[in-house]
Amino acid sequence: MSGGWNTIESDAGVFTYLVDNLGVKDVQCEELISLDADFLIKQRPVYGVIFLFKYPTGEKPSDVPRDGAFDFDAAEDIFFAGQTIQNACGTQALLSVLLNKEGQVDIGSQLQEFKDFTRAFPSELRGEALSNSDLIRDVHNSFARSSPFIDDAQRAATDDDDVYHFIAYTPVDGVLYELDGLQPAPISHGSCTFEEFPHKVIPVLRRRIERYPANEIRFNLLAIVRDLRLRARETADQEWLYREVQKRNAWQWENALRRHNFIGFIGELLKGVVASKLTECDGAYESWIDDAKAKAKGRIQDRSKSGRPVDE
């Protein structure tokens, strides 16, 4: 936990129900498995994308972004919040898209009140207001995995740590913006209408990924789109509707599992198995342990012979 904000996963089901619980209407997130404009077009309307990447902790800050240009005037005209706390960047990236879609997305009364309240704030104060919002923090934390172990997220990251960060890309007022709470202002990537967004965002994302070594694959990209169940109903596509309903059911099940800590259950299960072995004939427990050790040794030898890492 960091300042009351827990780590959550970059998962379409998590973010879809997160915005739903915040009161946003008729929006869902879809995972993009390739940088393909045609695939993104099929998800239309696309309100924006959020991009998860490994943050270069050793990179020195610069007055000029590596791609695009800072738009300091836009920082006051659109919803842009500075990130003031760890672990909140995923939810902040979502809100950076949705709170800039006035007239396109119904964000609900509570988020509308938050947006109106922070409208005249500078980006730093807007970020403070977001991090101190009980509503947003409580909904965010409700999707964190339950864990009995101590979270060391408050420890300062070093150059050797794997640190990940979310940013948003969305068209606002005819401009394609990169909204990153760790930057001093929105980053403009040129003119872009809402209809052009699927085509224009792909080259920007490609350039971003090209900054990393060719063997770096730890990225995740989610599109924020209109609820696909609505589109399926509008086109009377029953097969599509069935798939979307089943996907929602699976997401709900997975989100429910995230809230549970199964360590105690596993411990009790192991106790029961051991107890049953101890009640069997003499030597049954020892034989069971020896068999397990032999199987583990065999797997290690097989991996070693095939050239795979032993701890895989």
C-alpha positions, -999 to +999 in steps of 0.1 A: +000+000+000+012+035-008-005+064+009-037+043+010-036+033-027-030-004-034-015-018-066-040-031-092-035-051-123-035-039-159-066-059-169-095-051-191-120-066-166-105-047-136-106-014-154-141-019-169-157-026-136-136+001-119-151+028-141-185+012-138-183+014-100-172+050-102-206+057-120-194+059-156-221+047-180-217+025-211-179+022-212-156-007-212-119-015-217-105-039-244-070-053-245-051-047-277-027-075-286-012-057-316-005-022-328-031-025-356-051+005-365-077-017-383-084-036-351-087-004-332-112+010-357-134-021-352-138-010-316-151+024-325-160+047-308-125+047-292-123+074-265-086+068-258-060+042-249-040+036-217-004+023-221+015+003-194+053+002-198+084-003-178+094+031-164+131+040-169+140+048-133+175+059-143+164+083-170+171+120-162+142+145-164+142+168-195+127+201-203+117+187-237+098+154-243+115+128-264+084+128-287+059+155-292+059+189-275+047+201-241+015+221-243+014+241-210-017+261-220-036+228-224-028+219-188-053+245-176-079+240-204-083+202-202-084+177-174-048+170-166-036+160-131-001+157-118+007+123-102+014+129-065+012+093-052+024+058-062+000+031-074-027+055-086-014+060-121-037+033-137-069+049-124-055+083-131-048+073-168-084+061-171-098+094-157-075+114-179-094+100-208-129+099-195-129+133-178-119+148-212-149+133-230-176+158-220-206+153-243-194+119-254-194+099-221-217+100-191-192+100-163-219+101-136-228+127-110-199+120-085-171+122-111-188+153-126-188+169-092-151+161-088-143+175-123-162+207-116-146+211-082-111+208-096-117+227-129-099+258-118-070+240-100-035+238-114-024+203-124-004+197-091-034+206-069-057+186-092-035+155-086-036+161-048-074+163-050-075+130-070-052+112-046-073+124-016-107+115-031-123+088-008-146+077-036-119+072-062-094+056-038-120+032-023-132+020-057-096+016-069-086-004-038-116-027-041-099-043-072-065-049-055-054-085-049-058-097-013-024-106+001-012-116+036+023-104+028+037-069+035+038-047+004+071-028+000+057-004-025+066+025-003+103+017-007+121+040-030+127+024-064+163+019-075+177+016-111+176-022-107+139-023-099+112-031-124+088-001-121+058+002-143+037+032-152+004+040-170-002+069-193-031+079-215-035+089-251-067+107-262-079+133-287-091+165-270-102+196-289-087+184-322-053+175-307-038+141-299-025+143-263-003+121-242-014+126-206+013+115-182+010+127-146+047+125-141+052+151-168+048+189-162+021+193-189+002+174-216+023+163-246+009+173-279+014+149-308-003+171-334-037+176-348-062+147-345-099+145-348-119+119-329-124+099-361-087+100-369-075+088-335-072+051-343-049+058-372-028+086-356-022+070-322-006+038-336+026+055-349+030+074-316+028+041-297+053+025-321+078+052-316+074+049-278+080+011-279+110+016-302+128+034-274+133+000-257+155-029-266+141-053-292+137-081-266+116-059-242+080-072-244+066-060-211+039-037-224+002-036-221-023-016-241-060-011-233-085+007-254-114+026-237-144+021-259-182+022-258-198-009-242-197-035-269-229-051-256-247-020-268-232-022-302-241-059-305-277-052-295-279-023-320-268-046-348-289-075-336-258-097-336-268-124-310-235-143-312-215-112-305-239-103-277-235-137-262-197-135-263-197-101-246-221-113-219-199-143-212-168-121-211-185-099-185-194-129-164-158-141-165-145-107-156-169-106-126-157-140-114-121-130-118-126-098-099-144-117-071-114-141-068-090-111-065-107-100-033-100-133-015-068-145+002-065-182-003-033-187+018-053-199+048-073-223+027-042-238+011-026-242+046-056-260+059-058-282+028-021-292+033-027-300+069-056-323+059-035-341+033-006-346+058-030-358+085-045-384+061-010-397+052-001-400+089-031-422+095-021-446+068+002-476+073+037-471+088+061-453+064+033-439+042+041-403+050+079-408+045+073-426+012+051-398+000+078-372+008+105-393-009+083-397-040+078-360-042+115-353-039+123-378-066+098-362-090+111-327-083+147-339-089+136-355-122+119-323-134+151-303-126+172-328-145+148-327-175+149-289-176+187-289-173+190-313-202+167-292-224+185-260-216+156-243-198+163-224-166+161-246-135+138-222-116+114-218-145 
